[in-house]
Structures are given as C-alpha cells and as structure tokens.
Amino acid sequence: MNLYAVRAIYRFEMARAGRTLMQSIVSPVISTSLYFVVFGAAIGSRIPEVDGISYGAFIVPGLVMLSLLTQSIANASFGIYFPKFTGTIYELLSAPVSYFELVLSYVGAAATKSVILGLIILLTARLFVPLRIDHPVWMVVFLLLTSVTFSLLGFIIGIWADGFEKLQIIPLLIVTPLTFLGGSFYSINILPPFWKAVALFNPVVYLISGFRWSFYGIADVQVGVSLGMTLVFLAVFIAIVAWIFRTGYRLKT
C-alpha cells in the first residue's frame, strides 16, 4: 500500500476542513444547538418522558445522527467532486495510487471530520440536557460505521454529480427527510401499527435506533438488526464504489 499517497491526500482533505472551520464545524454545531434549545428546552418542557428518558436527552442521538449523515455525505461528495471540477482528478487517476488507496484517503478524511463533529455535538449537548452513555463501545462502533458508510455514499454522489447543484439533491430531498421521519424526535413505537410498519422501510430508523440504544439501552428495533442493516448499507456502497472504478463511470469522460 502506498501509505505516503494515502497520508498526503488525507492530510490535504483534513487541512481543507481547517481552512473552512466555520462551515465544517462551527455552523453544524450551532444549528444542532438550536435544535436542543427549541426541542429540548422549549418543547421538551411540555412533553413527558419517553421510555423513562427526558425528551431533551431522548433526541440527542437522533440529532447527532442527523448531523453525522449530512456532514459525512457533504464532506466526501465535495472532496471528490472538486478534483473533477478542476480537472485534477486525472492526475490522481494516473498517479501510482490504487483505487482502494484513493477511496481510503477521501472516505477516511470525510469520516474523521464527521466523527470529530459528532463528538463535539455530544459535548455541546451536555450543556443543555442530562446525558448518559450506557454502552460507550457500541456508541463508538455505530458512530464509526455510520460515518464511513455515509462517507462512501457521499463519495458516490460526488462522482455521480456533474454540477454543484446535484451535490445537494440527495442529502436535501432524500437523506434529511428520511432522518426526520426515522425517529430522530420520537419513537416509532408511538405510531399506529400501519405507519410503524411503513417506518420500518426507512433505513435511517435502524441507524438511529441502534445509536440510541448505545446511549440509554432502549431501541425501536433490536440492536442486532440495527447493526446488521448498517453493515448491509456499508457493503452495498462498497460494491457501488467498486463498480464505479471498474467501469470508469463518470471518471473517464
């Protein structure tokens, strides 16, 4: 493995996050803090506990997951799209760097930035609501798996997009609505049977449920199912990335 190339690309992407600190870290943290203020303090004071957990604390895993999904996609998609936009992607493709090393660099940097953001949001949440983590190891596992999985999705979107507008289509029109409807602010167990069955077709439900279980030991679906679904998403995105590099889709033209 060409560790020098991997390290160079990884450090370049991480340095870009440092140059855009307001956009990469500060802005998402402030936006999430507003959710804590509005939902956790204002609305949460009027809502009883959910499964024995205060409402403000209950929504923390969902809000972290919301930021994690959107930022993982945004970081990875822009990271690979910008070389396409400037034409430097061809230098990368002709360099002595394998496709695996290329994906490892960009996805690794995007996932790292998302994990850092998620941890900062967790620390910020402690300022607003009482927070506990019953299963810290599993919390880290879900945090890492989700970051890597959706960074891969962002990488795919970055290659697919042929304009800056398309970078936002899937996150805004698909991922964000699915996250809001996936139990970020409520438990799907309170839904009528029909709508609960419909909600189980939402893949984000499994991510949020598993992540919330790592905090409070409560879940809408079994934690094993959540972990299994996360691994399925990871495998699907890996297969798509492998197909892209095997066929040269949106790379050779």
C-alpha positions as CSV (number, residue, x, y, z in Angstrom):
1,M,0.0,0.0,0.0
2,N,1.2,3.5,-0.9
3,L,1.0,5.0,2.6
4,Y,2.7,8.2,1.5
5,A,-0.1,8.9,-1.1
6,V,-2.8,8.0,1.4
7,R,-1.4,10.2,4.0
8,A,-0.9,13.1,1.6
9,I,-4.5,13.1,0.3
10,Y,-5.8,12.5,3.8
11,R,-3.8,15.4,5.2
12,F,-4.9,17.7,2.3
13,E,-8.6,16.9,3.0
14,M,-8.2,17.5,6.7
15,A,-6.4,20.8,6.1
16,R,-9.3,21.9,3.9
17,A,-11.6,21.4,6.9
18,G,-9.3,23.6,8.9
19,R,-9.5,26.3,6.3
20,T,-13.3,26.1,6.3
21,L,-13.7,25.7,10.1
22,M,-16.9,27.9,10.2
23,Q,-18.6,25.8,7.6
24,S,-17.3,22.4,8.6
25,I,-17.6,22.5,12.4
26,V,-19.0,25.7,13.8
27,S,-22.1,26.0,11.6
28,P,-23.3,22.4,12.2
29,V,-22.7,22.7,15.9
30,I,-24.7,26.0,16.2
31,S,-27.5,24.6,14.1
32,T,-27.7,21.5,16.3
33,S,-27.6,23.6,19.4
34,L,-30.7,25.5,18.2
35,Y,-32.5,22.1,18.0
36,F,-31.5,21.5,21.6
37,V,-32.8,24.9,22.6
38,V,-36.1,24.6,20.7
39,F,-36.9,20.9,21.1
40,G,-35.0,20.1,24.2
41,A,-35.8,23.1,26.3
42,A,-38.9,24.8,24.9
43,I,-40.9,21.9,23.6
44,G,-39.3,19.3,25.8
45,S,-40.6,21.0,29.0
46,R,-44.1,20.3,27.8
47,I,-43.6,16.7,26.7
48,P,-43.4,13.9,29.3
49,E,-40.5,11.4,29.4
50,V,-40.1,8.9,26.5
51,D,-39.4,5.4,27.8
52,G,-38.2,6.9,31.1
53,I,-35.8,9.4,29.4
54,S,-36.3,13.1,29.4
55,Y,-37.3,14.3,25.9
56,G,-34.3,16.6,25.6
57,A,-31.9,13.7,26.3
58,F,-34.0,11.3,24.1
59,I,-33.5,13.4,20.9
60,V,-29.7,13.7,21.4
61,P,-28.8,10.5,19.4
62,G,-31.2,11.5,16.6
63,L,-29.7,15.0,16.3
64,V,-26.1,13.6,16.3
65,M,-27.1,11.1,13.7
66,L,-28.8,13.9,11.6
67,S,-25.5,15.9,11.6
68,L,-23.4,12.8,11.1
69,L,-25.3,11.7,7.9
70,T,-25.5,15.1,6.3
71,Q,-21.9,16.1,7.1
72,S,-20.4,12.7,6.1
73,I,-22.2,13.0,2.7
74,A,-21.2,16.7,2.3
75,N,-17.6,16.2,3.2
76,A,-17.0,13.2,0.9
77,S,-19.0,14.4,-2.0
78,F,-17.3,17.8,-2.2
79,G,-13.9,16.2,-1.6
80,I,-14.1,14.0,-4.7
81,Y,-16.2,16.4,-6.8
82,F,-13.8,19.3,-6.6
83,P,-10.9,17.5,-8.3
84,K,-13.4,16.5,-11.0
85,F,-14.5,20.1,-11.3
86,T,-10.9,21.4,-11.6
87,G,-9.7,18.5,-13.7
88,T,-7.1,17.3,-11.2
89,I,-8.9,14.0,-10.9
90,Y,-7.0,12.8,-13.9
91,E,-3.7,13.4,-12.2
92,L,-4.9,11.3,-9.3
93,L,-6.1,8.5,-11.6
94,S,-2.8,8.5,-13.5
95,A,-0.7,8.6,-10.3
96,P,0.7,5.4,-8.8
97,V,-2.2,5.2,-6.4
98,S,-4.7,2.3,-6.4
99,Y,-8.4,2.9,-6.3
100,F,-8.5,1.4,-2.8
101,E,-6.0,3.9,-1.6
102,L,-7.9,6.8,-3.3
103,V,-11.2,5.8,-1.6
104,L,-9.4,5.1,1.7
105,S,-8.0,8.6,1.7
106,Y,-11.1,10.6,0.8
107,V,-13.6,8.5,2.7
108,G,-11.2,8.3,5.7
109,A,-10.9,12.1,5.9
110,A,-14.6,12.6,5.5
111,A,-15.4,10.1,8.2
112,T,-12.8,11.5,10.5
113,K,-14.3,15.0,10.2
114,S,-17.8,13.6,10.8
115,V,-16.7,11.7,13.9
116,I,-15.0,14.8,15.3
117,L,-18.2,16.8,14.7
118,G,-20.3,14.1,16.3
119,L,-18.2,14.1,19.4
120,I,-18.2,17.9,19.6
121,I,-22.1,17.9,19.4
122,L,-22.2,15.3,22.2
123,L,-20.1,17.5,24.4
124,T,-22.3,20.5,23.5
125,A,-25.4,18.5,24.3
126,R,-24.2,18.0,27.9
127,L,-24.6,21.8,28.3
128,F,-28.3,21.6,27.6
129,V,-29.6,18.1,28.7
130,P,-28.6,15.4,31.2
131,L,-26.8,12.8,29.1
132,R,-25.5,9.3,29.8
133,I,-24.0,6.6,27.6
134,D,-24.7,3.0,28.8
135,H,-22.7,1.3,26.1
136,P,-19.8,3.6,25.1
137,V,-18.0,0.9,23.0
138,W,-21.1,0.3,20.9
139,M,-21.7,4.1,20.6
140,V,-18.2,4.4,19.1
141,V,-18.9,1.4,16.8
142,F,-22.1,2.9,15.5
143,L,-20.5,6.3,15.2
144,L,-17.6,5.0,13.1
145,L,-19.7,2.6,10.9
146,T,-22.3,5.3,10.1
147,S,-19.6,7.9,9.3
148,V,-17.7,5.5,7.0
149,T,-20.9,4.2,5.4
150,F,-22.4,7.6,4.5
151,S,-19.0,9.0,3.6
152,L,-19.0,6.2,0.9
153,L,-22.4,7.4,-0.1
154,G,-21.1,11.0,-0.4
155,F,-18.1,9.7,-2.4
156,I,-20.6,8.1,-4.8
157,I,-22.7,11.2,-5.1
158,G,-19.5,13.3,-5.7
159,I,-18.6,11.1,-8.7
160,W,-22.2,11.0,-10.0
161,A,-22.8,14.7,-9.8
162,D,-22.0,16.9,-12.8
163,G,-22.8,20.2,-11.1
164,F,-22.7,21.7,-7.6
165,E,-26.5,21.6,-7.5
166,K,-26.6,17.8,-7.7
167,L,-24.3,17.5,-4.7
168,Q,-27.3,18.8,-2.6
169,I,-30.2,16.9,-4.3
170,I,-29.9,13.6,-2.4
171,P,-28.9,15.0,1.0
172,L,-31.7,17.6,0.9
173,L,-34.5,15.7,-0.8
174,I,-33.9,12.2,0.5
175,V,-31.5,11.8,3.4
176,T,-32.7,14.7,5.6
177,P,-36.4,13.8,5.2
178,L,-35.7,10.2,6.0
179,T,-33.8,11.2,9.1
180,F,-36.6,13.4,10.4
181,L,-39.1,10.6,9.7
182,G,-36.7,8.0,11.1
183,G,-37.3,8.6,14.8
184,S,-34.9,11.5,15.4
185,F,-37.5,13.3,17.5
186,Y,-39.9,10.4,18.5
187,S,-40.1,6.7,19.0
188,I,-41.7,4.9,16.1
189,N,-43.4,2.7,18.7
190,I,-45.9,5.6,19.3
191,L,-47.1,5.4,15.7
192,P,-50.2,3.4,14.7
193,P,-49.5,-0.1,13.6
194,F,-49.8,0.7,9.9
195,W,-47.4,3.7,10.0
196,K,-45.0,1.8,12.2
197,A,-44.8,-0.9,9.6
198,V,-44.2,1.8,6.9
199,A,-41.5,3.4,9.1
200,L,-39.6,0.1,9.2
201,F,-38.9,0.5,5.4
202,N,-37.0,3.7,6.3
203,P,-33.3,2.7,6.5
204,V,-32.4,5.5,8.8
205,V,-34.7,4.1,11.5
206,Y,-32.2,1.3,12.1
207,L,-29.3,3.7,12.4
208,I,-30.9,6.0,14.9
209,S,-32.4,3.1,16.9
210,G,-29.0,1.3,17.3
211,F,-27.3,4.6,18.1
212,R,-29.9,5.5,20.7
213,W,-29.7,2.0,22.3
214,S,-26.0,2.6,22.9
215,F,-26.9,5.6,25.0
216,Y,-30.0,4.5,27.0
217,G,-30.5,0.8,26.3
218,I,-33.8,1.5,24.6
219,A,-34.4,0.8,20.9
220,D,-37.3,0.8,18.4
221,V,-35.8,-2.3,16.7
222,Q,-33.4,-5.0,18.0
223,V,-29.8,-3.7,18.2
224,G,-28.6,-6.8,16.3
225,V,-30.9,-5.9,13.4
226,S,-29.7,-2.2,13.5
227,L,-26.0,-3.4,13.3
228,G,-26.8,-5.9,10.6
229,M,-28.6,-3.2,8.5
230,T,-25.7,-0.8,8.9
231,L,-23.3,-3.4,7.7
232,V,-25.6,-4.1,4.7
233,F,-25.6,-0.4,3.7
234,L,-21.8,-0.4,4.1
235,A,-21.5,-3.5,1.8
236,V,-23.8,-2.0,-0.8
237,F,-21.9,1.3,-1.0
238,I,-18.6,-0.6,-1.2
239,A,-19.9,-2.6,-4.1
240,I,-21.1,0.5,-5.9
241,V,-17.8,2.2,-5.5
242,A,-16.0,-0.9,-6.8
243,W,-18.3,-0.9,-9.8
244,I,-17.6,2.8,-10.5
245,F,-13.9,2.2,-10.6
246,R,-14.2,-1.0,-12.6
247,T,-16.3,0.7,-15.3
248,G,-14.9,4.2,-15.1
249,Y,-18.4,5.6,-14.6
250,R,-18.2,9.5,-14.7
251,L,-14.4,9.3,-14.4
252,K,-13.1,8.6,-17.9
253,T,-15.2,11.2,-19.7
